[in-house]
Amino acid sequence: MIISRFFLIDIFLIIGVLLLFLIFNYRQGKFNIIPVLENRGMGDESTSVLPGLEELLDLEKLSRKEGSGINFTSLIGLWKFVWVSKKTKEIQDPIASYFLRIFSASLVLNESQEKPNSNKFDIINSIQFGSLFIRFVGAGELKGSQPILSFFFKYIELKLGEKVLFKRLLEMSDEEKNPYFVLIAMDSDRKWLSARGRGGGLALWLKD
């Protein structure tokens, strides 16, 4: 995806607003960093059944041979990031995972309203702090037997509660350059989902 210089400036401004909001609340004593981390899905009993990195790597090898069995319907819903691995090493990335949790990073997949019954999704990738949201909104499609979730974003918006403070359309790229997730595994109860991104990192989500 080609991002213009002005779009990058917008991103930095939005992130700056979130960081200032975070610092202000911290100085006001409204939260403590450690409890926030624990409450972003890491202190929940359900995490005890989540797979570790080594288990996911074994499942990835199996999915390459036999497919993951993940289908369109099973992906519908709200998925919250638990952790991601480093792009260059098969180890968890504690810093990236920390910020993904503290900003409530999530992935929402719903059946496409424009093209129902077509294996196409409406997709929202977002981060949140308090009532502030940064949302990337777009569309995705499921392909292949492993399978691959290919997607692109149509626009970015900053919201305060339900009020849209900022919105910008994103420049469309060639389909071959679109980001994607190679879906690795999902448990039988659809409580967690793992995938490897185009950039090489392995990610784990928990169903909300």
Backbone as ProteinMPNN parsed JSONL, in Angstrom:
{"seq_chain_A": "MIISRFFLIDIFLIIGVLLLFLIFNYRQGKFNIIPVLENRGMGDESTSVLPGLEELLDLEKLSRKEGSGINFTSLIGLWKFVWVSKKTKEIQDPIASYFLRIFSASLVLNESQEKPNSNKFDIINSIQFGSLFIRFVGAGELKGSQPILSFFFKYIELKLGEKVLFKRLLEMSDEEKNPYFVLIAMDSDRKWLSARGRGGGLALWLKD", "coords_chain_A": {"N_chain_A": [[0.835, -1.187, 0.0], [0.671, 2.145, -0.938], [1.616, 4.951, 0.801], [1.031, 8.294, 1.265], [3.11, 11.199, 1.93], [1.712, 13.122, 3.371], [-0.3, 11.609, 4.496], [1.16, 10.016, 6.269], [1.989, 11.98, 8.042], [-0.489, 12.621, 9.151], [-1.017, 10.207, 10.483], [1.005, 10.207, 12.455], [0.221, 12.442, 13.904], [-2.238, 11.588, 14.939], [-1.446, 9.401, 16.519], [0.128, 10.817, 18.27], [-1.812, 12.323, 19.618], [-3.131, 10.246, 20.978], [-1.033, 9.351, 22.646], [-0.583, 11.649, 24.217], [-3.02, 11.732, 25.501], [-2.835, 9.387, 26.962], [-0.599, 9.967, 28.646], [-1.595, 12.17, 30.057], [-3.767, 11.048, 31.504], [-2.344, 9.25, 33.038], [-0.769, 10.933, 34.641], [-2.764, 12.143, 36.049], [-3.435, 10.162, 37.684], [-5.311, 8.264, 36.964], [-5.042, 5.736, 36.015], [-3.05, 2.758, 36.25], [-0.146, 1.502, 34.731], [0.505, -1.286, 34.784], [-1.863, -2.739, 35.769], [-3.542, -2.071, 33.609], [-2.373, -3.469, 31.493], [-2.74, -6.089, 32.44], [-5.472, -6.264, 32.359], [-6.123, -6.293, 29.714], [-6.928, -8.683, 28.509], [-5.028, -10.51, 29.378], [-5.16, -11.431, 31.926], [-7.246, -13.092, 32.121], [-9.15, -16.077, 32.649], [-9.461, -17.589, 30.382], [-7.13, -17.415, 28.976], [-5.533, -19.428, 29.803], [-5.946, -21.605, 28.223], [-4.902, -20.992, 25.836], [-2.787, -21.499, 22.997], [0.802, -21.996, 22.986], [3.768, -20.465, 21.53], [5.448, -22.425, 20.326], [3.657, -24.521, 19.909], [1.947, -23.339, 18.059], [3.67, -23.014, 15.906], [4.061, -25.673, 15.182], [1.452, -26.278, 14.416], [1.27, -24.605, 12.261], [3.009, -25.794, 10.399], [1.558, -28.109, 9.929], [-0.797, -27.064, 8.817], [0.12, -26.091, 6.406], [0.478, -28.386, 4.975], [-1.976, -29.8, 5.123], [-3.979, -27.93, 5.212], [-5.841, -25.478, 7.096], [-8.49, -25.701, 7.806], [-10.102, -23.627, 8.481], [-12.976, -21.699, 8.033], [-15.196, -19.393, 6.278], [-17.456, -18.575, 7.877], [-16.61, -19.131, 10.488], [-14.842, -17.113, 11.068], [-16.201, -14.788, 11.491], [-16.804, -12.029, 13.587], [-15.524, -10.352, 16.577], [-12.157, -9.975, 17.185], [-9.548, -9.938, 19.494], [-6.221, -8.815, 19.853], [-3.678, -10.848, 21.244], [-0.912, -11.56, 21.363], [2.068, -10.929, 19.383], [4.642, -12.189, 17.233], [8.188, -11.635, 16.723], [9.371, -10.306, 13.615], [11.697, -11.205, 12.523], [12.603, -13.285, 14.087], [11.555, -16.384, 15.582], [10.135, -15.737, 18.069], [8.186, -14.375, 20.756], [7.213, -10.959, 20.573], [7.678, -8.816, 22.986], [7.384, -6.031, 23.399], [5.872, -4.995, 21.216], [3.594, -6.592, 21.572], [2.765, -5.746, 24.071], [1.968, -3.043, 23.6], [-0.059, -3.498, 21.746], [-1.954, -4.71, 23.342], [-2.376, -2.794, 25.382], [-3.499, -0.738, 23.952], [-5.794, -1.944, 23.159], [-5.938, -3.399, 20.679], [-7.713, -4.618, 17.908], [-9.503, -6.821, 15.677], [-12.107, -6.802, 13.46], [-14.407, -8.775, 11.791], [-16.903, -9.024, 9.46], [-19.657, -10.228, 7.477], [-19.663, -9.152, 4.111], [-21.536, -6.307, 3.327], [-22.031, -5.224, 0.874], [-21.462, -7.29, -0.911], [-22.873, -9.918, -0.272], [-22.792, -13.454, 0.65], [-20.425, -14.246, -0.662], [-17.929, -14.922, 0.248], [-16.611, -12.693, 1.085], [-15.48, -10.021, 3.189], [-16.424, -7.326, 5.406], [-14.11, -5.339, 6.977], [-12.511, -4.255, 9.947], [-9.807, -2.798, 11.428], [-8.501, -1.872, 14.447], [-7.339, 0.396, 17.042], [-7.565, 1.369, 20.467], [-8.017, 3.695, 23.104], [-9.428, 4.309, 26.055], [-12.116, 6.329, 25.291], [-11.253, 6.988, 22.805], [-10.631, 6.158, 19.425], [-8.749, 4.69, 16.785], [-9.44, 3.759, 13.599], [-9.085, 1.512, 10.938], [-10.747, 0.959, 8.062], [-12.12, -1.356, 5.82], [-12.122, -3.898, 3.265], [-12.191, -7.479, 2.83], [-11.146, -10.777, 1.694], [-11.546, -14.295, 1.54], [-9.303, -16.814, 0.574], [-8.153, -19.824, -1.001], [-7.004, -23.015, 0.437], [-5.675, -23.093, 2.844], [-6.603, -21.11, 4.857], [-5.987, -17.999, 2.98], [-6.412, -14.736, 4.156], [-6.992, -12.029, 2.447], [-6.777, -8.489, 2.239], [-7.759, -4.976, 2.141], [-7.61, -1.477, 2.938], [-10.048, 1.054, 2.997], [-10.454, 3.549, 4.168], [-9.279, 5.68, 6.885], [-10.096, 6.552, 10.21], [-10.537, 8.736, 13.013], [-12.065, 8.49, 16.07], [-14.072, 9.793, 18.713], [-15.699, 8.339, 21.054], [-18.796, 7.969, 19.633], [-18.48, 9.983, 17.852], [-17.049, 11.195, 14.919], [-13.908, 12.443, 14.52], [-11.968, 12.79, 12.638], [-11.329, 11.873, 9.283], [-10.029, 10.068, 6.555], [-9.716, 9.192, 3.188], [-8.05, 6.355, 1.8], [-5.323, 5.683, -0.381], [-5.716, 3.511, -3.074], [-4.107, 0.39, -3.732], [-2.233, -1.878, -5.91], [-3.633, -5.127, -6.27], [-1.862, -7.213, -5.759], [-0.144, -6.136, -3.937], [-1.528, -5.894, -1.637], [-2.088, -6.234, 1.915], [-2.092, -9.301, 3.884], [-3.298, -12.169, 5.766], [-2.054, -15.299, 6.516], [-3.901, -17.882, 7.429], [-3.574, -19.923, 10.218], [-4.49, -21.609, 12.41], [-7.385, -22.482, 14.384], [-9.139, -22.931, 17.394], [-11.405, -25.626, 18.356], [-13.642, -24.574, 19.588], [-13.711, -22.054, 18.642], [-12.431, -19.985, 20.027], [-9.921, -18.878, 19.895], [-7.592, -17.571, 17.452], [-5.037, -17.956, 15.067], [-2.511, -16.551, 12.937], [-0.255, -15.767, 10.223], [1.219, -12.797, 9.231], [1.699, -10.792, 6.239], [4.093, -9.472, 6.547], [5.609, -11.22, 8.009], [5.387, -11.7, 10.75], [3.984, -13.644, 13.424], [0.734, -13.969, 14.707], [-1.619, -13.93, 17.43], [-4.994, -14.11, 18.252], [-7.803, -13.486, 20.433], [-11.136, -14.473, 20.787], [-13.718, -12.165, 21.31]], "CA_chain_A": [[0.0, 0.0, 0.0], [1.456, 3.365, -1.031], [1.106, 5.941, 1.742], [1.604, 9.596, 0.959], [3.779, 11.897, 3.022], [0.711, 13.788, 4.188], [-1.001, 10.587, 5.266], [2.059, 9.655, 7.363], [1.897, 13.069, 9.021], [-1.768, 12.434, 9.839], [-0.874, 9.081, 11.403], [1.815, 10.629, 13.596], [-0.589, 13.355, 14.69], [-3.233, 10.806, 15.661], [-0.74, 8.663, 17.56], [0.53, 11.81, 19.261], [-2.99, 12.621, 20.432], [-3.336, 9.113, 21.883], [0.016, 9.341, 23.656], [-0.85, 12.735, 25.14], [-4.171, 11.305, 26.294], [-2.306, 8.382, 27.871], [0.239, 10.631, 29.636], [-2.462, 13.001, 30.901], [-4.498, 10.198, 32.44], [-1.376, 8.669, 33.96], [-0.401, 11.967, 35.61], [-3.932, 12.39, 36.878], [-3.626, 8.996, 38.548], [-6.537, 7.566, 36.585], [-4.77, 4.334, 35.758], [-1.701, 2.265, 36.456], [0.238, 0.777, 33.52], [0.483, -2.733, 34.95], [-3.24, -3.256, 35.71], [-4.087, -1.946, 32.255], [-1.849, -4.597, 30.737], [-3.358, -7.32, 32.909], [-6.891, -6.268, 32.037], [-6.322, -6.337, 28.272], [-7.072, -10.046, 28.043], [-3.951, -11.373, 29.815], [-5.422, -11.968, 33.251], [-8.477, -13.848, 31.998], [-8.991, -17.519, 32.774], [-9.449, -18.206, 29.059], [-5.776, -17.432, 28.442], [-4.866, -20.666, 30.213], [-6.127, -22.609, 27.179], [-4.311, -20.495, 24.597], [-1.566, -22.228, 22.607], [2.071, -21.283, 23.026], [4.393, -20.225, 20.235], [5.922, -23.676, 19.75], [2.485, -25.267, 19.438], [1.458, -22.688, 16.84], [4.607, -23.32, 14.82], [3.74, -27.038, 14.75], [0.174, -26.202, 13.708], [1.532, -23.948, 10.978], [3.563, -26.813, 9.506], [0.466, -29.01, 9.57], [-1.749, -26.36, 7.946], [0.715, -25.984, 5.072], [0.313, -29.675, 4.308], [-3.353, -30.288, 5.102], [-4.953, -26.849, 5.324], [-6.2, -25.18, 8.484], [-9.897, -26.009, 8.064], [-10.812, -22.404, 8.87], [-13.91, -21.288, 6.981], [-15.687, -18.017, 6.306], [-18.356, -18.335, 9.006], [-15.902, -19.204, 11.768], [-14.057, -15.9, 11.269], [-17.074, -13.659, 11.801], [-16.796, -11.598, 14.976], [-14.515, -9.424, 17.079], [-10.957, -10.668, 17.65], [-8.609, -9.057, 20.182], [-4.837, -9.275, 19.827], [-3.063, -11.324, 22.484], [0.512, -11.286, 21.178], [2.654, -11.106, 18.053], [6.047, -12.592, 17.274], [9.097, -10.791, 15.972], [9.371, -10.62, 12.189], [12.958, -11.83, 12.139], [12.861, -14.448, 14.923], [10.342, -17.06, 16.037], [9.926, -15.496, 19.493], [7.203, -13.334, 20.963], [7.704, -9.589, 20.649], [7.006, -8.308, 24.188], [7.056, -4.607, 23.302], [4.73, -4.846, 20.304], [2.442, -7.24, 22.197], [2.346, -4.863, 25.167], [1.221, -1.907, 23.087], [-1.282, -3.995, 21.129], [-2.935, -4.953, 24.403], [-2.702, -1.577, 26.113], [-4.37, 0.046, 23.086], [-6.954, -2.78, 22.8], [-5.943, -3.665, 19.237], [-8.714, -5.632, 17.574], [-9.838, -7.088, 14.274], [-13.529, -7.132, 13.322], [-14.754, -9.346, 10.491], [-18.333, -9.242, 9.235], [-19.986, -10.516, 6.081], [-19.765, -7.949, 3.299], [-22.887, -5.82, 3.065], [-22.145, -4.955, -0.554], [-21.394, -8.548, -1.658], [-23.152, -11.054, 0.611], [-22.663, -14.818, 0.093], [-19.341, -14.231, -1.644], [-16.655, -15.11, 0.961], [-15.986, -11.382, 1.257], [-15.707, -9.437, 4.504], [-16.164, -5.958, 5.823], [-13.054, -5.518, 7.965], [-12.097, -3.08, 10.716], [-8.642, -2.998, 12.279], [-8.548, -0.669, 15.266], [-6.768, 0.498, 18.367], [-8.45, 2.163, 21.309], [-7.641, 4.017, 24.471], [-10.586, 4.997, 26.604], [-13.158, 6.561, 24.288], [-10.602, 7.347, 21.543], [-10.421, 5.033, 18.515], [-8.244, 4.825, 15.422], [-9.999, 2.614, 12.886], [-8.842, 1.305, 9.513], [-11.954, 0.29, 7.592], [-11.944, -1.812, 4.448], [-12.777, -5.13, 2.822], [-11.295, -8.617, 2.738], [-11.658, -11.951, 0.992], [-10.922, -15.554, 1.923], [-8.858, -17.537, -0.612], [-7.293, -20.984, -0.821], [-7.389, -24.066, 1.38], [-5.054, -22.95, 4.17], [-6.627, -20.257, 3.662], [-5.396, -16.668, 3.128], [-7.335, -13.609, 4.254], [-6.427, -10.863, 1.778], [-7.632, -7.338, 2.545], [-7.261, -3.623, 1.894], [-8.36, -0.493, 3.709], [-10.622, 2.132, 2.203], [-10.247, 4.83, 4.845], [-8.905, 5.7, 8.284], [-10.84, 7.559, 10.942], [-10.325, 8.92, 14.444], [-13.368, 8.694, 16.694], [-14.204, 9.997, 20.142], [-17.01, 7.733, 21.243], [-19.455, 7.791, 18.339], [-18.228, 11.166, 17.034], [-15.894, 11.102, 14.03], [-13.109, 13.665, 14.579], [-11.082, 12.862, 11.48], [-11.51, 10.756, 8.352], [-9.303, 10.266, 5.304], [-9.7, 8.07, 2.255], [-6.721, 5.835, 1.55], [-5.011, 5.426, -1.782], [-5.806, 2.094, -3.414], [-2.895, -0.179, -4.299], [-2.441, -3.077, -6.712], [-4.078, -6.256, -5.451], [-0.699, -8.017, -5.388], [0.548, -5.473, -2.83], [-2.415, -5.838, -0.477], [-1.69, -7.057, 3.065], [-2.882, -10.518, 4.061], [-2.975, -13.089, 6.855], [-2.138, -16.728, 6.232], [-4.566, -18.413, 8.617], [-2.88, -21.125, 10.66], [-5.302, -22.527, 13.211], [-8.433, -21.983, 15.263], [-9.558, -24.079, 18.201], [-12.72, -26.18, 18.0], [-14.689, -23.711, 20.138], [-13.549, -20.74, 18.001], [-12.06, -19.014, 21.053], [-8.697, -18.191, 19.494], [-7.236, -17.635, 16.04], [-3.646, -17.588, 14.802], [-2.204, -16.312, 11.527], [1.012, -15.094, 9.95], [1.002, -11.666, 8.352], [2.568, -10.669, 5.067], [5.396, -9.01, 6.991], [6.359, -12.324, 8.595], [5.078, -11.917, 12.152], [2.913, -14.566, 13.793], [-0.167, -13.291, 15.628], [-2.649, -14.719, 18.107], [-6.153, -13.326, 18.69], [-8.791, -14.132, 21.307], [-12.496, -14.042, 20.417], [-14.377, -11.375, 22.371]], "C_chain_A": [[0.878, 1.249, 0.0], [0.827, 4.418, -0.139], [1.793, 7.262, 1.473], [2.25, 10.215, 2.186], [2.767, 12.56, 3.946], [-0.072, 12.801, 5.034], [-0.15, 10.15, 6.461], [2.028, 10.723, 8.447], [0.62, 12.943, 9.827], [-1.669, 11.318, 10.879], [-0.11, 9.492, 12.652], [1.03, 11.579, 14.501], [-1.608, 12.591, 15.538], [-2.583, 10.039, 16.802], [-0.295, 9.619, 18.665], [-0.609, 12.178, 20.188], [-3.236, 11.501, 21.442], [-2.291, 9.087, 22.996], [-0.184, 10.45, 24.678], [-2.015, 12.392, 26.064], [-3.729, 10.305, 27.361], [-1.508, 9.026, 28.998], [-0.603, 11.461, 30.594], [-3.188, 12.163, 31.944], [-3.562, 9.561, 33.464], [-1.017, 9.678, 35.051], [-1.551, 12.31, 36.543], [-4.236, 11.221, 37.815], [-4.847, 8.175, 38.222], [-6.303, 6.114, 36.217], [-3.312, 4.028, 36.081], [-1.359, 1.37, 35.282], [0.072, -0.723, 33.671], [-0.928, -3.301, 34.972], [-3.863, -3.15, 34.336], [-3.644, -3.127, 31.413], [-2.549, -5.884, 31.131], [-4.815, -7.412, 32.49], [-7.161, -6.303, 30.55], [-6.273, -7.781, 27.772], [-6.009, -10.987, 28.545], [-4.194, -11.954, 31.197], [-6.662, -12.837, 33.267], [-8.206, -15.344, 32.074], [-8.862, -18.198, 31.419], [-8.042, -18.281, 28.482], [-5.04, -18.711, 28.803], [-4.976, -21.74, 29.137], [-5.529, -22.155, 25.851], [-3.03, -21.263, 24.274], [-0.327, -21.361, 22.749], [2.654, -21.172, 21.635], [4.834, -21.521, 19.567], [4.768, -24.506, 19.193], [1.96, -24.671, 18.138], [2.38, -22.956, 15.652], [4.374, -24.73, 14.291], [2.439, -27.052, 13.955], [0.346, -25.55, 12.343], [2.088, -24.942, 9.967], [2.465, -27.75, 9.021], [-0.497, -28.344, 8.59], [-1.209, -26.199, 6.536], [0.521, -27.27, 4.273], [-1.155, -30.034, 4.094], [-4.409, -29.192, 5.086], [-5.355, -26.659, 6.771], [-7.639, -25.541, 8.827], [-10.71, -24.802, 8.488], [-11.711, -21.959, 7.719], [-14.428, -19.875, 7.22], [-16.496, -17.729, 7.569], [-17.615, -18.276, 10.33], [-15.106, -17.944, 12.079], [-14.896, -14.691, 11.666], [-16.995, -13.317, 13.283], [-15.695, -10.601, 15.285], [-13.367, -10.216, 17.695], [-9.994, -9.662, 18.261], [-7.205, -9.659, 20.169], [-4.383, -9.725, 21.209], [-1.558, -11.083, 22.426], [0.898, -11.454, 19.708], [4.105, -11.525, 18.236], [6.894, -11.578, 16.515], [9.114, -11.233, 14.512], [10.618, -11.39, 11.768], [13.293, -13.077, 12.939], [11.543, -15.058, 15.374], [10.248, -16.983, 17.555], [8.889, -14.394, 19.626], [7.891, -11.979, 21.072], [7.014, -8.912, 21.833], [6.588, -6.848, 24.079], [5.845, -4.389, 22.408], [3.469, -5.433, 20.93], [1.873, -6.368, 23.317], [1.48, -3.722, 24.645], [-0.06, -2.334, 22.372], [-2.36, -4.216, 22.179], [-3.351, -3.662, 25.097], [-3.614, -0.659, 25.288], [-5.521, -0.792, 22.526], [-7.045, -3.024, 21.299], [-6.904, -4.802, 18.927], [-8.946, -5.704, 16.075], [-11.299, -7.521, 14.227], [-13.79, -7.618, 11.904], [-16.254, -9.607, 10.442], [-18.564, -9.559, 7.763], [-20.198, -9.218, 5.321], [-21.223, -7.565, 3.061], [-23.103, -5.567, 1.584], [-22.209, -6.241, -1.37], [-21.628, -9.74, -0.728], [-23.011, -12.388, -0.13], [-21.545, -14.915, -0.942], [-17.963, -14.49, -1.033], [-15.88, -13.8, 1.111], [-16.415, -10.761, 2.588], [-15.713, -7.909, 4.453], [-15.201, -6.092, 6.994], [-12.712, -4.19, 8.639], [-10.921, -3.49, 11.594], [-8.508, -1.743, 13.12], [-7.693, -0.773, 16.516], [-7.601, 1.495, 19.147], [-7.753, 2.504, 22.606], [-8.744, 4.866, 25.058], [-11.651, 5.115, 25.531], [-12.586, 7.003, 22.942], [-10.318, 6.099, 20.712], [-9.693, 5.501, 17.262], [-8.698, 3.574, 14.682], [-9.592, 2.651, 11.414], [-9.982, 0.44, 8.987], [-11.795, -0.111, 6.126], [-12.689, -3.091, 4.151], [-11.742, -6.239, 2.699], [-11.959, -9.786, 2.037], [-10.854, -13.174, 1.402], [-10.583, -16.348, 0.665], [-8.038, -18.758, -0.206], [-7.763, -21.942, 0.251], [-6.776, -23.889, 2.751], [-5.906, -22.135, 5.131], [-5.886, -18.939, 3.936], [-6.515, -15.632, 3.196], [-6.631, -12.383, 3.679], [-7.353, -9.67, 2.025], [-6.968, -6.033, 2.125], [-8.138, -2.668, 2.684], [-8.799, 0.66, 2.82], [-10.389, 3.499, 2.836], [-9.809, 4.616, 6.294], [-9.725, 6.784, 8.972], [-10.44, 7.571, 12.415], [-11.667, 9.256, 15.058], [-13.217, 8.946, 18.186], [-15.605, 9.539, 20.503], [-17.621, 7.447, 19.886], [-19.189, 8.955, 17.381], [-16.96, 10.995, 16.221], [-15.168, 12.442, 14.028], [-12.308, 13.896, 13.307], [-11.336, 11.646, 10.602], [-10.765, 11.067, 7.065], [-9.376, 8.999, 4.459], [-8.256, 7.66, 1.987], [-6.535, 5.524, 0.072], [-5.021, 3.924, -2.052], [-4.507, 1.624, -4.055], [-3.243, -1.355, -5.203], [-2.794, -4.232, -5.79], [-2.898, -7.094, -4.954], [0.051, -7.425, -4.199], [-0.312, -5.388, -1.576], [-1.868, -6.672, 0.678], [-2.56, -8.308, 3.143], [-2.434, -11.251, 5.318], [-3.098, -14.508, 6.32], [-2.677, -17.385, 7.496], [-4.004, -19.782, 8.98], [-3.805, -22.097, 11.382], [-6.333, -21.76, 14.022], [-8.889, -23.168, 16.112], [-10.997, -24.465, 17.899], [-13.872, -25.318, 18.505], [-14.625, -22.29, 19.578], [-13.219, -19.645, 19.012], [-10.793, -18.254, 20.688], [-8.401, -18.458, 18.017], [-5.778, -17.233, 15.892], [-3.428, -17.444, 13.299], [-0.844, -15.662, 11.413], [0.757, -14.004, 8.92], [1.977, -11.636, 7.195], [3.984, -10.247, 5.462], [6.227, -10.073, 7.683], [6.05, -12.618, 10.039], [3.911, -12.875, 12.349], [2.043, -13.885, 14.844], [-1.18, -14.26, 16.216], [-3.742, -13.766, 18.573], [-7.047, -14.179, 19.603], [-10.158, -13.577, 20.953], [-13.137, -13.312, 21.586], [-15.819, -11.832, 22.543]], "O_chain_A": [[1.746, 1.388, 0.862], [-0.349, 4.748, -0.292], [3.022, 7.33, 1.457], [1.984, 9.819, 3.321], [2.942, 12.562, 5.164], [-0.465, 13.112, 6.159], [-0.682, 9.936, 7.551], [2.04, 10.406, 9.636], [0.628, 13.134, 11.043], [-2.162, 11.45, 11.999], [-0.515, 9.173, 13.769], [1.161, 11.524, 15.724], [-1.814, 12.909, 16.709], [-3.1, 10.022, 17.92], [-0.335, 9.277, 19.847], [-0.415, 12.33, 21.394], [-3.514, 11.762, 22.613], [-2.621, 8.833, 24.155], [0.019, 10.234, 25.873], [-2.001, 12.717, 27.251], [-4.178, 10.359, 28.506], [-1.7, 8.689, 30.166], [-0.36, 11.461, 31.801], [-3.224, 12.518, 33.122], [-3.94, 9.357, 34.617], [-0.964, 9.335, 36.232], [-1.338, 12.718, 37.685], [-5.16, 11.278, 38.626], [-5.373, 7.468, 39.081], [-7.253, 5.339, 36.114], [-2.47, 4.921, 36.17], [-2.186, 0.557, 34.867], [-0.455, -1.374, 32.768], [-1.191, -4.268, 34.258], [-4.627, -4.025, 33.928], [-4.45, -3.72, 30.696], [-2.914, -6.684, 30.27], [-5.339, -8.508, 32.289], [-8.323, -6.341, 30.145], [-5.658, -8.071, 26.746], [-6.042, -12.168, 28.197], [-3.496, -12.883, 31.601], [-7.088, -13.279, 34.335], [-7.165, -15.821, 31.622], [-8.236, -19.251, 31.305], [-7.772, -19.102, 27.606], [-4.032, -19.044, 28.18], [-4.19, -22.687, 29.13], [-5.639, -22.861, 24.849], [-2.279, -21.633, 25.176], [-0.4, -20.137, 22.644], [2.107, -21.716, 20.675], [4.618, -21.702, 18.369], [4.89, -25.119, 18.132], [1.575, -25.4, 17.224], [1.915, -23.108, 14.523], [4.476, -24.964, 13.086], [2.328, -27.748, 12.945], [-0.346, -25.9, 11.387], [1.683, -24.936, 8.804], [2.439, -28.14, 7.853], [-0.96, -28.979, 7.643], [-1.977, -26.173, 5.574], [0.415, -27.241, 3.047], [-1.536, -30.512, 3.025], [-5.6, -29.479, 4.962], [-5.226, -27.576, 7.582], [-7.981, -25.674, 10.002], [-11.887, -24.936, 8.821], [-11.266, -21.855, 6.576], [-14.13, -19.25, 8.238], [-16.24, -16.739, 8.255], [-17.948, -17.469, 11.198], [-14.731, -17.722, 13.23], [-14.359, -13.684, 12.126], [-17.104, -14.197, 14.137], [-15.028, -10.079, 14.392], [-13.569, -11.02, 18.605], [-9.656, -8.657, 17.635], [-7.019, -10.846, 20.435], [-4.663, -9.072, 22.214], [-0.99, -10.473, 23.332], [0.162, -12.035, 18.91], [4.718, -11.248, 19.267], [6.37, -10.762, 15.756], [8.894, -12.406, 14.213], [10.601, -12.132, 10.786], [14.162, -13.853, 12.539], [10.542, -14.359, 15.531], [10.274, -18.002, 18.246], [8.725, -13.574, 18.723], [9.0, -11.867, 21.593], [5.871, -8.475, 21.7], [5.546, -6.464, 24.61], [4.904, -3.69, 22.784], [2.394, -4.841, 20.831], [0.657, -6.266, 23.485], [0.399, -3.459, 25.172], [-1.047, -1.599, 22.393], [-3.537, -3.944, 21.939], [-4.533, -3.453, 25.371], [-4.403, 0.104, 25.846], [-6.151, -0.407, 21.541], [-8.116, -2.872, 20.71], [-6.905, -5.828, 19.607], [-8.631, -4.783, 15.323], [-11.684, -8.493, 14.877], [-13.436, -6.948, 10.934], [-16.801, -10.322, 11.282], [-17.755, -9.198, 6.908], [-20.837, -8.293, 5.824], [-22.037, -8.391, 2.648], [-24.224, -5.68, 1.088], [-22.903, -6.306, -2.385], [-20.696, -10.486, -0.428], [-23.096, -12.449, -1.357], [-21.692, -15.58, -1.968], [-16.944, -14.305, -1.699], [-14.657, -13.799, 1.245], [-17.542, -10.944, 3.049], [-15.098, -7.292, 3.584], [-15.448, -6.877, 7.91], [-12.635, -3.146, 7.991], [-11.027, -4.412, 12.403], [-8.41, -0.647, 12.569], [-7.367, -1.863, 16.985], [-8.262, 2.358, 18.569], [-6.99, 1.701, 23.144], [-8.976, 5.995, 24.627], [-12.045, 4.117, 24.929], [-13.341, 7.354, 22.035], [-9.823, 5.1, 21.234], [-9.98, 6.576, 16.736], [-8.378, 2.457, 15.089], [-9.731, 3.669, 10.737], [-10.154, -0.695, 9.43], [-11.385, 0.699, 5.295], [-13.755, -3.347, 4.71], [-10.559, -5.974, 2.489], [-13.17, -9.791, 1.812], [-9.639, -13.101, 1.589], [-11.432, -16.544, -0.204], [-7.323, -18.737, 0.796], [-8.788, -21.719, 0.895], [-7.27, -24.452, 3.728], [-5.902, -22.533, 6.295], [-5.245, -18.779, 4.975], [-7.447, -15.654, 2.391], [-5.784, -11.775, 4.334], [-8.575, -9.822, 2.021], [-5.781, -5.993, 1.799], [-9.264, -3.002, 3.055], [-8.03, 1.17, 2.005], [-10.157, 4.485, 2.137], [-9.947, 3.526, 6.85], [-10.015, 7.82, 8.374], [-10.056, 6.547, 12.98], [-12.338, 10.193, 14.624], [-12.34, 8.379, 18.838], [-16.58, 10.258, 20.285], [-17.018, 6.748, 19.071], [-19.622, 8.92, 16.23], [-15.905, 10.683, 16.775], [-15.72, 13.454, 13.596], [-12.006, 15.032, 12.94], [-11.534, 10.536, 11.096], [-10.849, 12.177, 6.54], [-9.133, 7.892, 4.941], [-7.356, 8.498, 1.95], [-7.479, 5.15, -0.625], [-4.393, 3.157, -1.322], [-3.88, 2.356, -4.821], [-4.396, -1.783, -5.263], [-2.309, -4.305, -4.661], [-2.939, -7.625, -3.845], [0.8, -8.133, -3.526], [0.135, -4.862, -0.556], [-1.249, -7.71, 0.447], [-3.633, -8.366, 2.543], [-1.357, -11.001, 5.86], [-4.12, -14.875, 5.74], [-1.989, -17.437, 8.516], [-3.966, -20.688, 8.148], [-3.895, -23.267, 11.012], [-6.181, -20.571, 14.305], [-9.011, -24.284, 15.606], [-11.725, -23.708, 17.257], [-14.956, -25.325, 17.921], [-15.396, -21.423, 19.99], [-13.673, -18.509, 18.871], [-10.604, -17.116, 21.118], [-8.885, -19.422, 17.424], [-5.33, -16.275, 16.522], [-4.07, -18.12, 12.495], [-0.336, -15.079, 12.371], [0.16, -14.249, 7.873], [2.964, -12.371, 7.18], [4.955, -10.615, 4.801], [7.416, -9.868, 7.925], [6.411, -13.688, 10.531], [2.976, -12.913, 11.55], [2.569, -13.283, 15.781], [-1.548, -15.261, 15.601], [-3.464, -12.748, 19.205], [-7.039, -15.408, 19.545], [-10.331, -12.364, 20.832], [-13.102, -13.79, 22.719], [-16.541, -11.294, 23.383]]}, "name": "protein", "num_of_chains": 1, "seq": "MIISRFFLIDIFLIIGVLLLFLIFNYRQGKFNIIPVLENRGMGDESTSVLPGLEELLDLEKLSRKEGSGINFTSLIGLWKFVWVSKKTKEIQDPIASYFLRIFSASLVLNESQEKPNSNKFDIINSIQFGSLFIRFVGAGELKGSQPILSFFFKYIELKLGEKVLFKRLLEMSDEEKNPYFVLIAMDSDRKWLSARGRGGGLALWLKD"}
